[in-house]
Amino acid sequence: MLSAAYFTFFKDLEQHNSKEWFDDHRTIYETEVRAPFLALVQQTIDAIRTVEPRLAMTAKDAVFRINKDIRFSKDKAPYKTHMGAHISLWGRKAMGKPGLYFEANAKGGMVAGGCYMPDKEELAIYRDLILHEGKDLRKALQGKKFRDTFGELQGERNKILPPEFRDGAEREPLIFNKQFYWWTNIPKSVFTGKDAAQQLLGYYTAAKPVSDFFGRVWDETSA
């Protein structure tokens, strides 16, 4: 669970996003922000292992750095105003493969999952999967827990598709997607409760049938 000091830190960081301020408050960051967040992520990983025993990563493998990459950004503020983690069978950086992402900021946070940034090869594999097994995806998306928690599958779409997918996309419009993800905002209370890891597990399990659909192609590859 995260304390009030965690959220106060990010509220102040939003107003004083500079290296000087951060250096002056580094001890607070290490003790009240980073350490508790790492502990929560590890507890969540342990909880997820009860339904996904293949998960082998640790919290340090899953948590993103607070430092921003500002080389190509107009916003030169050096720090993110949240802590974030991506828990996935394929690692933190596998943004094209399904997993659980969550972040906690000054006001609360969000939780998400899916295939947010598939590369060209991954996208072609997902489209082929949907083309041939799309009924399974539709069934997973119609699950009550998924609909109640996340609503529907989201993602930007292509207007033009490779020839091999054009006919299939007329029958299954999700083939037009170039992203396949879900997300929802969550209140601060999710992170401050003693059962925070179990609540985050609930978001994971709500989306697991959809995650499993996209993950099956990688399971087959590694089999």
Beta strands, then each sheet from edge to edge (+ up, - down):
strand 1: 82-87
strand 2: 100-105
strand 3: 108-115
strand 4: 180-187
sheet 1: 1+ 2- 3+ 4-
end
